[in-house]
């Protein structure tokens, strides 16, 4: 029988914490599976999850409800005693907030963290003030309040820069980069990942360098810098294999599979092989934690679906997409990541000519983007829905509604190209209906936007339509 490294008492091999002293007993294999409020040394590379600082002493998901309540009572009693003697209670509040976080009671956790922040501010405990800001930022991020999250991460960053606490500073840079990545602000996301990477290299923090570069890969996918992605992933894979870090190995292999998919059709076979290899490794991981495995599987399923859709294996692609969605919903619901699956499913149904189903999944997707305030994605998806109604379902009234909704958003965002295209499409619809004055009005508006971004090809097309309409209708001057 094994013994606890903290209290030295006998423990069972399947215990996640010591039942004698309540300290964590987490093997390397499972470190990355812990939810965001966790130990400073743990960093969840999967899908850019943000990092918290303070130590998670206890995971109530692995215990009975009464044990959780008893722990809260013990903390509250200790807090009362410390208040009587004028001692600091901030660290106890952090621990209590962690307990409620793992009960998924984010509102209570947030209130306690705010109390902890006030406590540390009264004591001018700068590092713990930074820690509290970071934890508060994580909860705001999870609730979708990204501006608030950015504010608190920036407060933590300012303190840690002055304190020269580089390990924590690297992680707050990563947290800020993650937020900006979610917001599709690629410039700022790259800026903070780059800061984290350079600081890791400067301080020779190899582990943090590896973790940051793994996150940076997602930005590089957006920038299509595939050569750099390949260099990073090969190095990371070697690093994780040398350390027998199965989690890191699986994440790196999964991203290599994603890389091969993005390299195009000549690499699809390699992508399929590598993604299946990653799934086989996940099966071999000795844990019954469904959430842990779901976090590793969801993107493998997604890209296997994309590969099989490209191979015209539509039924198999649909199966993989649905398994990806099911896996993601095991640990997140209505997240931005879910949209990548929903949009793939919608496109699959377009390919299968099941247009109402395509509309249904595009609609689910833009509703999520609406909740997270991503107006560009909302407009883009409504534009797709409008096109389906116009070209395939042949319901022009519904198509016009979606075109106009997308148009208003693109105009507000000052996206000239998309605005011009929709004005042009609406002009064509009204021309087909024989409503000449309205068609001409839309073509004139399209002309102005084509001029703005100098699209001579489409400008000439719309000018020709305007000229033809004016000639046909002698009443128009």
Backbone torsions as a table, in degrees:
resi	resn	phi	psi	omega
1	UNK	NA	140.8	179.8
2	UNK	-76.5	165.4	176.5
3	UNK	-123.4	150.7	180.0
4	UNK	-69.0	131.5	179.5
5	UNK	-69.7	-13.0	-178.1
6	UNK	-94.1	-56.4	-176.3
7	UNK	-104.0	-6.7	176.4
8	UNK	70.5	8.0	178.9
9	UNK	-83.4	161.1	-176.5
10	UNK	-66.9	138.8	179.4
11	UNK	-132.7	159.2	174.4
12	UNK	-86.9	149.7	-175.1
13	UNK	-66.9	-24.3	-177.2
14	UNK	-93.7	4.1	178.8
15	UNK	-73.7	134.8	174.7
16	UNK	-90.2	-14.9	175.2
17	UNK	-147.1	156.3	-179.7
18	UNK	-74.7	124.5	-178.4
19	UNK	-76.1	-4.0	177.9
20	UNK	-95.9	-46.1	-175.7
21	UNK	-116.2	-2.0	176.9
22	UNK	67.1	14.9	178.0
23	UNK	-83.3	154.0	-176.6
24	UNK	-69.5	144.8	176.6
25	UNK	-127.9	65.4	-171.4
26	UNK	-105.2	119.8	179.7
27	UNK	-74.8	161.3	-177.6
28	UNK	-55.0	-35.6	-177.0
29	UNK	-57.4	-33.3	-172.5
30	UNK	-103.1	0.9	-175.2
31	UNK	-55.2	-42.0	-174.7
32	UNK	-78.2	-5.6	-177.9
33	UNK	-86.9	-10.8	-176.8
34	UNK	-71.3	145.3	-177.3
35	UNK	-69.9	170.1	-164.3
36	UNK	-55.5	-33.7	179.0
37	UNK	-83.2	104.1	-168.1
38	UNK	-156.0	-170.6	-177.4
39	UNK	-68.6	145.4	-178.2
40	UNK	-54.6	-35.9	-174.9
41	UNK	-77.5	-9.8	-175.8
42	UNK	-97.2	131.9	-179.6
43	UNK	-137.9	119.0	-177.1
44	UNK	-83.4	103.8	-178.1
45	UNK	-75.2	-22.5	-175.3
46	UNK	-63.3	117.8	173.8
47	UNK	60.0	33.6	172.7
48	UNK	61.9	30.4	179.1
49	UNK	-60.9	141.4	-177.7
50	UNK	-77.2	166.5	-172.1
51	UNK	-118.6	134.8	174.1
52	UNK	-102.0	167.1	-173.0
53	UNK	-103.9	-47.1	-165.7
54	UNK	-76.7	155.6	-173.4
55	UNK	-71.5	130.1	173.9
56	UNK	-86.9	108.7	-176.4
57	UNK	-84.3	-11.9	-165.5
58	UNK	-161.1	133.5	178.5
59	UNK	-114.2	101.3	-174.8
60	UNK	-67.0	-15.3	177.5
61	UNK	-66.5	-19.8	-178.7
62	UNK	-97.8	6.7	-175.7
63	UNK	-130.7	173.2	178.7
64	UNK	-80.4	156.9	-177.3
65	UNK	-58.4	-39.0	-177.7
66	UNK	-66.5	-32.0	177.4
67	UNK	-67.6	-37.1	176.2
68	UNK	-61.9	-48.8	-179.4
69	UNK	-60.7	-38.9	-179.9
70	UNK	-64.4	-38.9	179.9
71	UNK	-65.2	-42.3	177.5
72	UNK	-61.0	-44.2	178.8
73	UNK	-60.3	-41.8	179.6
74	UNK	-62.8	-42.7	179.8
75	UNK	-65.0	-44.6	-179.4
76	UNK	-61.4	-39.7	178.8
77	UNK	-63.6	-45.0	-179.8
78	UNK	-63.8	-39.8	177.6
79	UNK	-60.3	-45.6	179.9
80	UNK	-59.6	-41.3	-179.8
81	UNK	-66.0	-41.6	-179.0
82	UNK	-67.0	-35.8	177.7
83	UNK	-62.5	-41.9	179.2
84	UNK	-58.2	-40.7	-176.5
85	UNK	-94.2	7.9	176.4
86	UNK	69.0	28.4	-178.6
87	UNK	-96.8	162.6	-177.8
88	UNK	-68.0	138.8	178.8
89	UNK	-119.4	2.5	-174.5
90	UNK	-57.6	-46.0	-177.4
91	UNK	-64.0	-36.7	177.1
92	UNK	-66.2	-37.0	177.8
93	UNK	-65.9	-37.6	176.4
94	UNK	-61.5	-43.1	179.2
95	UNK	-63.8	-42.9	179.7
96	UNK	-63.8	-41.4	177.6
97	UNK	-61.1	-38.2	178.6
98	UNK	-62.2	-40.6	179.0
99	UNK	-61.4	-45.8	-179.5
100	UNK	-69.3	-33.0	176.6
101	UNK	-59.7	-44.3	-178.5
102	UNK	-74.2	-11.4	170.2
103	UNK	-89.9	2.2	-178.3
104	UNK	64.4	24.4	174.6
105	UNK	-97.2	77.9	-173.1
106	UNK	-67.8	-33.8	-178.8
107	UNK	-63.2	-46.3	179.2
108	UNK	-67.1	-41.9	178.8
109	UNK	-58.7	-42.4	-179.4
110	UNK	-63.9	-44.1	179.2
111	UNK	-60.4	-41.3	-179.1
112	UNK	-68.1	-40.1	178.0
113	UNK	-62.7	-38.3	177.5
114	UNK	-64.9	-35.9	175.5
115	UNK	-66.7	-39.9	177.9
116	UNK	-62.2	-42.6	178.8
117	UNK	-59.6	-45.6	178.6
118	UNK	-62.0	-39.6	179.1
119	UNK	-62.3	-47.0	-179.3
120	UNK	-68.3	-32.5	178.1
121	UNK	-67.7	-37.6	176.6
122	UNK	-61.4	-32.1	-178.2
123	UNK	-92.4	-4.3	-175.0
124	UNK	55.2	37.8	178.1
125	UNK	-86.8	90.1	-167.8
126	UNK	-63.3	-44.2	-178.0
127	UNK	-63.2	-43.3	178.9
128	UNK	-71.9	-25.8	171.6
129	UNK	-63.0	-44.2	178.3
130	UNK	-62.5	-43.4	178.4
131	UNK	-59.1	-44.8	-179.2
132	UNK	-63.7	-43.1	177.0
133	UNK	-59.7	-41.7	-179.4
134	UNK	-62.4	-45.5	-178.8
135	UNK	-64.6	-41.2	177.9
136	UNK	-62.4	-40.9	177.7
137	UNK	-59.4	-39.4	179.8
138	UNK	-62.7	-41.1	-179.5
139	UNK	-69.5	-41.1	176.2
140	UNK	-61.6	-37.8	177.0
141	UNK	-61.9	-45.9	-179.0
142	UNK	-64.8	-32.1	178.3
143	UNK	-82.2	-4.4	178.5
144	UNK	85.6	10.8	177.9
145	UNK	-93.8	78.3	-168.5
146	UNK	-70.8	-35.5	177.9
147	UNK	-62.0	-42.7	178.1
148	UNK	-64.9	-40.2	179.3
149	UNK	-61.8	-45.7	-180.0
150	UNK	-60.4	-42.5	179.1
151	UNK	-56.7	-49.1	-176.3
152	UNK	-70.3	-37.7	176.2
153	UNK	-63.7	-38.5	179.0
154	UNK	-66.5	-39.1	176.6
155	UNK	-60.8	-44.2	178.1
156	UNK	-62.4	-43.5	-178.2
157	UNK	-61.6	-44.7	-179.2
158	UNK	-59.1	-42.1	-179.9
159	UNK	-67.7	-45.0	-175.9
160	UNK	-69.5	-30.8	174.8
161	UNK	-63.9	-43.4	178.6
162	UNK	-67.1	-37.3	-178.2
163	UNK	-79.2	-12.5	-177.1
164	UNK	55.8	39.1	175.3
165	UNK	-90.9	87.6	-165.3
166	UNK	-70.7	-36.3	179.2
167	UNK	-59.9	-50.4	179.9
168	UNK	-67.8	-36.9	-179.4
169	UNK	-62.9	-41.9	177.5
170	UNK	-58.4	-39.9	-177.5
171	UNK	-73.0	-34.5	175.9
172	UNK	-69.9	-34.8	173.3
173	UNK	-59.2	-43.7	177.8
174	UNK	-61.8	-41.6	180.0
175	UNK	-62.8	-41.9	176.9
176	UNK	-64.8	-42.1	178.4
177	UNK	-60.7	-40.2	179.5
178	UNK	-60.9	-44.8	-179.3
179	UNK	-61.2	-48.1	-178.4
180	UNK	-65.4	-31.3	176.2
181	UNK	-64.9	-43.1	177.4
182	UNK	-59.5	-38.7	-178.8
183	UNK	-80.4	2.4	-179.0
184	UNK	62.3	23.9	173.7
185	UNK	-91.4	80.9	-170.8
186	UNK	-65.0	-36.1	-178.4
187	UNK	-60.8	-49.7	-179.5
188	UNK	-71.2	-36.0	177.9
189	UNK	-60.8	-47.6	178.9
190	UNK	-61.2	-41.0	-179.0
191	UNK	-56.2	-46.4	-176.3
192	UNK	-77.3	-34.8	173.5
193	UNK	-62.9	-39.9	-179.8
194	UNK	-65.0	-40.9	175.9
195	UNK	-59.8	-45.6	-179.8
196	UNK	-62.8	-41.4	-178.2
197	UNK	-67.4	-45.3	-179.6
198	UNK	-64.9	-38.8	178.7
199	UNK	-67.5	-38.7	177.2
200	UNK	-61.3	-43.6	179.4
201	UNK	-66.9	-41.8	-179.0
202	UNK	-60.9	-41.4	-176.9
203	UNK	-93.3	5.8	179.5
204	UNK	56.0	41.1	177.3
205	UNK	-96.2	83.7	-170.6
206	UNK	-61.3	-42.8	-179.1
207	UNK	-60.8	-45.0	179.7
208	UNK	-68.0	-33.6	177.1
209	UNK	-63.1	-44.0	179.9
210	UNK	-63.2	-46.2	-177.2
211	UNK	-65.1	-43.3	179.9
212	UNK	-65.4	-42.6	179.9
213	UNK	-63.6	-33.2	177.2
214	UNK	-64.4	-39.4	176.0
215	UNK	-69.6	-40.1	-179.6
216	UNK	-58.7	-29.3	179.9
217	UNK	-52.7	-37.5	-178.3
218	UNK	-63.8	-36.0	175.5
219	UNK	-69.1	-40.0	-179.5
220	UNK	-66.0	-30.0	173.1
221	UNK	-62.5	-43.2	179.2
222	UNK	-62.2	-38.4	-178.8
223	UNK	-84.3	-4.7	179.7
224	UNK	59.7	35.4	177.0
225	UNK	-91.1	72.2	-170.2
226	UNK	-70.8	-30.2	178.7
227	UNK	-63.7	-44.5	179.8
228	UNK	-68.0	-38.1	177.5
229	UNK	-58.0	-45.5	-178.1
230	UNK	-62.6	-42.6	179.1
231	UNK	-61.2	-45.8	-178.0
232	UNK	-63.2	-47.7	-174.5
233	UNK	-67.8	-37.3	177.8
234	UNK	-65.2	-41.8	177.9
235	UNK	-65.0	-44.8	-179.3
236	UNK	-62.4	-42.0	-179.5
237	UNK	-61.5	-42.4	177.7
238	UNK	-62.9	-42.0	180.0
239	UNK	-61.0	-48.3	-177.8
240	UNK	-68.0	-35.0	177.4
241	UNK	-66.7	-39.6	178.4
242	UNK	-63.1	-31.5	-179.0
243	UNK	-93.1	3.5	-176.3
244	UNK	53.1	37.9	179.6
245	UNK	-93.3	93.7	-174.2
246	UNK	-64.2	-35.0	178.2
247	UNK	-61.2	-50.4	179.6
248	UNK	-61.3	-38.3	177.8
249	UNK	-61.1	-47.3	-178.3
250	UNK	-63.2	-45.4	-179.9
251	UNK	-61.6	-43.6	-178.9
252	UNK	-65.3	-43.6	178.8
253	UNK	-63.0	-42.0	179.2
254	UNK	-59.4	-42.6	-178.8
255	UNK	-70.9	-31.0	174.6
256	UNK	-65.1	-40.3	175.0
257	UNK	-59.9	-42.6	177.3
258	UNK	-63.0	-39.6	177.8
259	UNK	-59.6	-48.2	-178.5
260	UNK	-62.7	-36.4	175.6
261	UNK	-60.5	-45.1	-177.5
262	UNK	-70.0	-19.2	177.9
263	UNK	-75.7	-10.5	172.6
264	UNK	109.5	179.9	-168.9
265	UNK	-59.4	-30.4	-179.8
266	UNK	-69.4	-12.2	-178.9
267	UNK	-112.6	4.5	-177.3
268	UNK	-61.6	-38.3	-179.5
269	UNK	-62.7	-41.1	177.2
270	UNK	-65.3	-40.9	178.7
271	UNK	-59.7	-47.6	-179.8
272	UNK	-58.9	-45.5	-178.5
273	UNK	-63.7	-45.4	-175.5
274	UNK	-70.8	-39.9	179.0
275	UNK	-65.2	-36.5	176.6
276	UNK	-69.1	-34.8	175.6
277	UNK	-61.6	-41.9	178.2
278	UNK	-62.1	-43.4	179.0
279	UNK	-62.9	-38.2	177.9
280	UNK	-63.7	-39.5	178.4
281	UNK	-65.8	-38.4	179.4
282	UNK	-62.4	-38.7	178.0
283	UNK	-60.8	-32.5	-175.4
284	UNK	-82.4	-11.4	179.2
285	UNK	-65.7	128.5	-176.0
286	UNK	-85.7	79.9	174.7
287	UNK	-154.2	148.1	175.3
288	UNK	-99.2	8.2	-177.6
289	UNK	-73.9	105.2	-177.6
290	UNK	-63.5	-41.1	-177.8
291	UNK	-63.9	-42.4	179.7
292	UNK	-56.9	-48.9	-178.3
293	UNK	-70.7	-34.9	178.9
294	UNK	-62.3	-39.3	179.4
295	UNK	-62.3	-33.5	-179.9
296	UNK	-81.8	-28.7	-172.1
297	UNK	-86.7	-32.9	-164.3
298	UNK	-57.3	-41.5	-177.4
299	UNK	-78.3	-28.5	173.2
300	UNK	-60.7	-47.3	178.4
301	UNK	-61.2	-41.3	-178.0
302	UNK	-59.4	-48.7	-176.2
303	UNK	-77.6	-25.6	169.8
304	UNK	-65.4	-36.8	175.0
305	UNK	-62.6	-43.8	179.9
306	UNK	-63.5	-42.2	178.9
307	UNK	-61.8	-46.7	-177.5
308	UNK	-69.9	-30.2	174.6
309	UNK	-66.1	-41.1	177.3
310	UNK	-63.4	-29.1	177.8
311	UNK	-86.5	7.5	-179.2
312	UNK	63.6	23.3	174.0
313	UNK	-94.6	75.0	-167.3
314	UNK	-67.1	-40.5	-179.4
315	UNK	-65.2	-41.2	178.8
316	UNK	-67.8	-40.1	177.5
317	UNK	-60.4	-44.1	179.6
318	UNK	-61.0	-40.8	178.8
319	UNK	-61.6	-44.5	179.8
320	UNK	-65.8	-41.7	179.6
321	UNK	-61.8	-42.5	-179.2
322	UNK	-67.2	-36.8	177.0
323	UNK	-68.4	-34.3	175.6
324	UNK	-63.8	-45.4	-179.8
325	UNK	-63.7	-42.2	179.1
326	UNK	-63.1	-42.6	179.5
327	UNK	-63.1	-45.9	-179.3
328	UNK	-62.0	-40.7	-177.8
329	UNK	-72.3	-8.0	172.6
330	UNK	-69.6	-26.0	-178.5
331	UNK	-128.0	-11.6	176.2
332	UNK	-146.5	147.8	176.4
333	UNK	-132.9	135.2	-178.9
334	UNK	53.6	48.9	175.0
335	UNK	-100.2	166.8	177.7
336	UNK	-59.7	-36.5	179.8
337	UNK	-60.5	-32.9	-180.0
338	UNK	-60.6	-31.2	-178.1
339	UNK	-64.3	-32.7	179.3
340	UNK	-63.9	-32.1	177.5
341	UNK	-78.1	-47.5	-178.0
342	UNK	-58.6	-39.7	-179.5
343	UNK	-68.8	-35.7	177.2
344	UNK	-66.6	-40.1	177.7
345	UNK	-64.9	-41.9	178.7
346	UNK	-60.6	-44.1	179.3
347	UNK	-64.3	-38.4	175.6
348	UNK	-55.8	-45.9	-179.2
349	UNK	-69.0	-29.1	172.1
350	UNK	-62.0	-46.4	179.8
351	UNK	-60.2	-37.6	-179.6
352	UNK	-82.1	2.0	-179.0
353	UNK	62.0	26.6	174.3
354	UNK	-99.1	76.9	-165.6
355	UNK	-71.0	-34.6	177.9
356	UNK	-64.3	-38.7	176.8
357	UNK	-66.7	-38.1	177.4
358	UNK	-60.2	-45.5	178.2
359	UNK	-60.0	-41.7	-178.8
360	UNK	-59.2	-44.7	-176.9
361	UNK	-77.2	-34.9	173.2
362	UNK	-62.2	-38.2	-179.6
363	UNK	-66.7	-42.1	175.6
364	UNK	-58.3	-39.4	-178.1
365	UNK	-66.9	-48.7	-176.6
366	UNK	-71.3	-23.7	175.4
367	UNK	-66.2	-37.4	176.6
368	UNK	-67.3	-45.5	178.4
369	UNK	-59.9	-35.2	177.0
370	UNK	-61.2	-42.3	-179.0
371	UNK	-64.2	-30.5	-178.7
372	UNK	-96.7	5.2	173.7
373	UNK	72.6	24.1	179.1
374	UNK	-93.3	86.4	-172.1
375	UNK	-65.8	-37.0	-178.5
376	UNK	-61.5	-45.6	-180.0
377	UNK	-65.2	-38.2	177.1
378	UNK	-58.7	-48.8	-179.1
379	UNK	-63.3	-42.4	-178.5
380	UNK	-62.2	-41.0	-179.0
381	UNK	-72.9	-37.1	176.1
382	UNK	-65.1	-34.6	175.5
383	UNK	-61.6	-43.5	178.2
384	UNK	-62.9	-43.6	179.5
385	UNK	-61.6	-42.1	178.9
386	UNK	-60.0	-43.1	-180.0
387	UNK	-63.5	-39.3	178.5
388	UNK	-64.1	-45.2	178.4
389	UNK	-64.0	-36.0	-177.7
390	UNK	-74.9	-45.8	-170.2
391	UNK	-90.8	-30.2	-171.2
392	UNK	-117.5	-49.6	-178.3
393	UNK	-77.5	-23.2	177.1
394	UNK	61.9	44.0	173.1
395	UNK	-116.8	88.6	-171.0
396	UNK	-68.3	-31.7	179.8
397	UNK	-63.5	-43.3	177.6
398	UNK	-67.5	-39.9	178.9
399	UNK	-59.2	-45.4	179.6
400	UNK	-59.3	-41.7	179.5
401	UNK	-57.5	-47.9	-178.2
402	UNK	-71.6	-37.6	175.6
403	UNK	-58.1	-45.1	-176.7
404	UNK	-68.8	-37.1	177.4
405	UNK	-64.7	-43.2	177.6
406	UNK	-65.3	-39.8	-178.3
407	UNK	-58.9	-45.8	-178.4
408	UNK	-60.9	-38.7	-180.0
409	UNK	-69.8	-47.2	-179.7
410	UNK	-61.2	-37.8	177.7
411	UNK	-63.4	-44.9	180.0
412	UNK	-62.7	-35.9	-179.2
413	UNK	-81.7	-7.1	-179.3
414	UNK	63.5	41.3	173.6
415	UNK	-93.1	94.9	-172.1
416	UNK	-66.3	-41.1	-176.0
417	UNK	-61.3	-51.5	-178.7
418	UNK	-65.4	-38.1	178.3
419	UNK	-61.7	-45.7	179.2
420	UNK	-61.2	-43.6	-178.6
421	UNK	-60.5	-42.4	-177.9
422	UNK	-71.0	-41.5	174.8
423	UNK	-56.5	-42.7	179.5
424	UNK	-62.3	-45.8	-179.9
425	UNK	-63.1	-42.1	178.7
426	UNK	-64.9	-38.1	175.8
427	UNK	-59.4	-43.0	178.8
428	UNK	-63.5	-40.3	-179.6
429	UNK	-63.6	-46.3	-178.1
430	UNK	-71.7	-29.4	174.1
431	UNK	-64.1	-43.9	178.1
432	UNK	-61.3	-34.2	179.5
433	UNK	-80.5	-7.1	179.2
434	UNK	82.4	13.9	178.8
435	UNK	-93.4	82.9	-166.9
436	UNK	-65.6	-46.2	-176.6
437	UNK	-60.6	-42.6	-180.0
438	UNK	-69.1	-40.7	177.6
439	UNK	-59.7	-44.9	-179.6
440	UNK	-63.1	-39.2	178.4
441	UNK	-60.2	-45.3	179.6
442	UNK	-67.1	-38.8	178.7
443	UNK	-64.2	-38.6	178.3
444	UNK	-62.8	-40.8	178.9
445	UNK	-67.8	-40.1	177.0
446	UNK	-60.9	-40.4	-180.0
447	UNK	-56.6	-44.6	-177.9
448	UNK	-62.3	-40.0	-179.6
449	UNK	-74.6	-36.2	175.2
450	UNK	-62.6	-37.6	175.6
451	UNK	-62.9	-38.9	-175.8
452	UNK	-61.5	-44.1	-179.3
453	UNK	-107.2	18.8	167.9
454	UNK	57.2	48.3	175.0
455	UNK	-94.2	87.6	-173.0
456	UNK	-66.4	-35.5	-177.8
457	UNK	-61.2	-54.2	-179.4
458	UNK	-71.0	-30.4	176.7
459	UNK	-60.7	-44.7	179.5
460	UNK	-64.8	-36.0	178.7
461	UNK	-63.5	-47.4	-176.1
462	UNK	-72.5	-33.5	175.9
463	UNK	-63.4	-38.0	177.7
464	UNK	-64.0	-40.1	179.0
465	UNK	-66.2	-41.6	178.7
466	UNK	-62.1	-45.6	-179.2
467	UNK	-61.0	-42.3	179.9
468	UNK	-63.9	-44.0	-179.0
469	UNK	-64.8	-40.0	-179.7
470	UNK	-65.1	-38.7	179.5
471	UNK	-66.6	-39.2	-176.5
472	UNK	-72.7	-33.4	-175.6
473	UNK	-108.2	94.7	-177.3
474	UNK	-68.3	-10.6	178.9
475	UNK	-80.5	-14.8	-178.7
476	UNK	-91.2	127.5	-177.9
477	UNK	-108.5	NA	NA
